[in-house]
Amino acid sequence: MQIAIHFDVICPWCFIGLRRLRAAIARRAGLTPSLVWRPYFLNPDLPDSGIEFPVYIERKFGGALRGKRLLNSLEDIGRSLGIRFAFDAIRRVPPTLDAHRVIRLAHRFGVQTEVAEALFAAHFCQGRDIGDAEVLTAAATRAGISETEVAAALADDALADALRDEATAAQRSGTLGVPLFVLNDSFVITGAHEPEVLVRMLDVATAGEELAAAEPGNFSPQPRSRPTRP
């Protein structure tokens, strides 16, 4: 089974969604899906300098008080999943193109999920600037990728264009928020849902695989499901 995860590295729900997906997978013994990470840009027009985190929260959620309430709720959810959000440590929200370049590079080495999770943790739990080349390089080299490979990816304009085009194509096809999970190119669920919901989708996708194997000429994918994001 392949699960494509459409995400942005500065999306806390994407971090939560990954942990909940892992919890769901753990409930199905023997299931070892391949996770593939797809780019999405929540803030495509951010300047290279980024934006101060408090300003970003106030603008995004219509006020500092509303933003604080949401962050408190995220902290509570995170604790239940072993995520220690440290929003007070975040100083800047950077553009995420370079982070997506490094995560795409990691796919070549089979460590995409490891690098993605390292960057989630760096941003949300350590307050590190994931727009900084040194931070990105550190996450990649810990996963076994050379500094030379990282530097080449960060300078690769063709890769940047491909990532932008991929994110734009996803939006045009109906991806309007993240996280979004696509199972076997057929079954879609949007949002960081509880493991119980994700388990049901895993079961549906598994049943589809079994039907396709038994009757390859008669199987067609089920319609895509688009539940509301929490």
Residue pairs with C-beta under 8 A, 6 or more apart in sequence:
1 31
1 33
1 34
1 183
1 184
1 202
1 205
1 206
1 209
2 33
2 34
2 35
2 36
2 183
2 184
2 185
3 21
3 33
3 34
3 35
3 36
3 181
3 182
3 183
4 36
4 37
4 38
4 181
4 182
4 185
5 14
5 17
5 18
5 21
5 35
5 36
5 37
5 38
5 179
5 180
5 181
6 38
6 39
6 40
6 170
6 175
6 178
6 179
6 180
6 181
6 182
7 14
7 17
7 37
7 38
7 39
7 40
7 116
7 178
7 179
7 180
8 14
8 39
8 40
8 41
8 42
8 96
8 178
9 96
9 99
9 100
9 103
9 116
9 119
9 120
9 123
9 130
10 42
10 43
10 93
10 94
10 96
10 123
10 130
11 40
11 42
11 178
11 179
12 74
12 78
12 85
12 124
13 178
13 179
13 191
13 192
13 229
13 230
14 120
14 178
14 179
14 192
15 78
15 83
15 117
15 120
15 124
16 74
16 77
16 78
16 81
16 83
16 192
17 179
17 181
17 191
17 192
17 193
18 113
18 116
18 117
18 120
18 179
19 81
19 82
19 83
20 81
20 192
20 193
20 194
20 195
20 198
21 181
21 195
21 198
23 81
23 195
23 198
24 195
24 196
24 198
24 199
24 202
25 31
25 32
25 33
25 202
27 195
27 199
28 199
28 202
28 203
28 206
31 202
31 206
33 183
33 202
35 112
35 113
36 107
36 112
37 103
37 104
37 107
37 112
37 113
37 116
38 166
38 167
38 170
39 100
39 103
39 104
39 163
39 164
39 166
39 167
40 167
40 170
40 171
40 175
40 178
40 180
41 96
41 97
41 100
41 164
41 167
42 96
42 178
43 51
43 93
43 95
43 96
44 164
44 167
46 93
46 94
46 95
47 95
48 95
50 92
50 93
50 94
50 95
50 131
51 92
51 93
52 91
52 92
52 93
53 87
53 90
53 91
53 92
53 93
54 64
56 93
57 64
57 67
57 68
57 71
58 64
58 67
60 67
61 67
61 70
71 85
71 87
74 85
74 87
75 85
75 87
78 84
78 85
78 124
83 124
83 125
84 125
85 124
85 125
86 124
86 125
86 126
86 127
87 124
88 127
89 126
89 127
90 123
90 124
90 127
91 127
91 129
92 129
92 131
94 129
94 130
94 131
94 132
95 131
96 130
96 131
97 160
97 163
97 164
98 131
98 133
98 136
98 154
99 119
99 130
99 131
99 136
100 163
101 153
101 154
101 156
101 159
101 160
101 163
102 115
102 119
102 136
102 137
102 139
102 140
102 150
102 153
102 154
103 112
103 115
103 116
103 119
104 112
104 153
104 159
104 163
105 140
105 145
105 149
105 150
105 153
105 159
106 112
106 114
106 115
106 116
106 140
106 143
106 145
109 143
109 144
109 145
111 143
111 144
111 145
114 143
115 139
115 140
115 143
115 145
118 139
118 142
118 143
119 130
119 135
119 136
119 139
122 128
122 130
122 135
122 139
123 130
128 135
129 135
130 136
133 150
133 151
133 154
136 150
136 154
137 147
137 150
137 151
140 149
140 150
141 147
141 150
153 159
174 226
175 190
177 190
177 191
177 229
179 190
179 191
179 192
180 188
180 189
180 190
180 191
181 188
181 189
181 190
181 198
181 201
182 188
183 189
183 201
183 202
183 204
183 205
184 205
184 208
184 209
184 221
185 221
186 205
186 208
186 221
186 222
186 224
187 201
187 204
187 205
187 208
187 221
187 222
187 224
187 225
188 224
188 225
188 226
189 197
189 198
189 201
189 225
189 226
189 227
190 226
190 227
190 228
190 229
191 227
191 228
191 229
191 230
192 229
192 230
193 227
193 230
197 227
201 225
204 222
208 219
208 221
208 222
211 218
211 219
212 219
